Amino acid sequence: QVQLVESGGGLVQPGDSLRLSCAGSGLTFSSSAMGWFRQAPGKERVFVSSISMGGGVTRYADSLKGRFTISRDNAKNTVYLQMNSLKPEDTAVYYCAARDSSTWVYTRVDDYRYWGQGTQVTVSS
């Protein structure tokens, strides 16, 4: 049974930073492409960032480049999302996703087979 468990969300002020973590189990993590998506209230789930199984290739939503950084530690079966200079419009539920046995990076919701339960990030003064 594959499980992805996100953590690290919370309430922060504009300009603050947060690091989200996603711990995977039940899959060969080191052979899985990983991604982060987010969903604001009343909106569809959208791509944030993704990383290849070895960590050598990353992708970001254009609007987030320079503020967000994705990384992974395959020894810990964990993928991270470092979020800096947070803005109120970053408020959303952030989801971790996995696509096993995949050598590339993926940016669409439909590309991913497994999903975490999400972690809430609220940016407000």
C-alpha positions as CSV (number, residue, x, y, z in Angstrom):
1,Q,0.0,0.0,0.0
2,V,1.5,3.3,-1.1
3,Q,1.4,6.1,1.3
4,L,2.5,9.7,0.9
5,V,2.4,11.9,4.0
6,E,2.9,15.6,3.8
7,S,3.9,17.8,6.7
8,G,5.2,21.3,7.3
9,G,2.2,23.4,6.4
10,G,0.9,26.1,8.6
11,L,-0.1,29.8,9.0
12,V,2.6,32.2,8.1
13,Q,2.9,35.9,7.3
14,P,3.7,37.4,3.9
15,G,7.4,37.2,3.2
16,D,8.0,34.2,5.5
17,S,9.3,30.8,4.5
18,L,8.1,27.2,4.9
19,R,9.5,23.8,4.0
20,L,7.1,21.1,3.2
21,S,8.1,17.5,3.4
22,C,6.5,14.4,1.9
23,A,7.5,11.0,3.2
24,G,6.7,8.0,0.9
25,S,6.3,4.4,1.7
26,G,5.1,1.3,-0.1
27,L,6.8,2.2,-3.3
28,T,10.3,2.2,-4.7
29,F,10.9,5.8,-3.9
30,S,14.2,6.1,-5.6
31,S,12.6,5.0,-8.9
32,S,9.7,7.4,-8.6
33,A,9.2,10.8,-10.1
34,M,7.7,13.2,-7.5
35,G,5.7,16.3,-7.8
36,W,4.0,19.0,-5.7
37,F,0.6,20.5,-6.6
38,R,-1.6,23.0,-4.9
39,Q,-5.3,23.7,-4.8
40,A,-6.9,26.9,-3.6
41,P,-10.5,27.0,-2.4
42,G,-12.9,26.8,-5.4
43,K,-10.1,26.3,-7.9
44,E,-8.6,23.3,-9.7
45,R,-5.4,21.6,-8.5
46,V,-2.4,23.0,-10.3
47,F,1.2,22.1,-10.8
48,V,3.9,23.6,-8.5
49,S,7.0,21.6,-9.0
50,S,8.4,18.2,-9.9
51,I,11.7,16.3,-9.6
52,S,13.1,13.3,-11.4
53,M,13.9,10.1,-9.5
54,G,17.5,10.9,-9.1
55,G,16.9,14.6,-8.4
56,G,18.9,15.8,-11.4
57,V,16.0,17.3,-13.3
58,T,13.4,19.7,-11.8
59,R,10.5,21.7,-13.1
60,Y,8.6,24.6,-11.7
61,A,5.5,26.5,-12.5
62,D,6.6,29.7,-14.3
63,S,5.1,32.0,-11.7
64,L,7.0,30.3,-8.8
65,K,10.5,30.1,-10.3
66,G,13.0,31.7,-7.9
67,R,10.9,31.4,-4.8
68,F,10.3,27.7,-4.5
69,T,12.9,24.9,-4.6
70,I,12.2,21.2,-4.8
71,S,14.6,18.6,-3.6
72,R,14.6,15.0,-2.5
73,D,16.5,12.6,-0.2
74,N,16.1,9.1,-1.5
75,A,17.8,7.6,1.6
76,K,14.9,9.1,3.6
77,N,12.2,8.5,1.0
78,T,11.3,12.1,1.3
79,V,10.8,15.0,-1.1
80,Y,10.8,18.6,0.0
81,L,9.4,21.9,-1.1
82,Q,11.2,25.0,0.2
83,M,9.0,28.0,-0.2
84,N,10.4,31.5,0.3
85,S,8.9,35.0,0.2
86,L,5.5,33.6,0.6
87,K,2.5,35.6,-0.7
88,P,-1.2,35.5,0.2
89,E,-1.8,34.0,-3.2
90,D,0.3,31.0,-2.2
91,T,-2.5,30.0,0.2
92,A,-3.7,26.5,-0.7
93,V,-3.7,22.9,0.2
94,Y,-0.4,21.5,-1.1
95,Y,-0.3,17.9,-2.3
96,C,2.6,15.5,-2.9
97,A,2.3,13.1,-5.8
98,A,4.3,10.1,-7.0
99,R,4.7,8.3,-10.3
100,D,6.6,5.1,-9.8
101,S,9.1,3.5,-12.2
102,S,9.5,6.8,-14.1
103,T,12.7,8.3,-15.4
104,W,11.5,11.8,-16.3
105,V,9.6,14.7,-14.7
106,Y,5.9,15.3,-15.1
107,T,3.8,18.3,-14.7
108,R,0.2,17.2,-15.1
109,V,-2.2,15.9,-12.5
110,D,-3.1,13.0,-14.7
111,D,0.6,12.0,-14.9
112,Y,0.6,10.9,-11.2
113,R,-0.8,7.7,-9.7
114,Y,-0.4,8.3,-6.0
115,W,-1.3,11.3,-3.9
116,G,-0.9,12.4,-0.3
117,Q,-3.7,13.8,1.8
118,G,-2.5,17.4,1.5
119,T,-1.2,20.0,3.9
120,Q,-2.7,23.5,4.4
121,V,-0.5,26.5,3.8
122,T,-2.0,29.8,4.7
123,V,-0.2,33.1,4.1
124,S,-1.9,36.0,5.9
125,S,-1.0,39.0,7.9
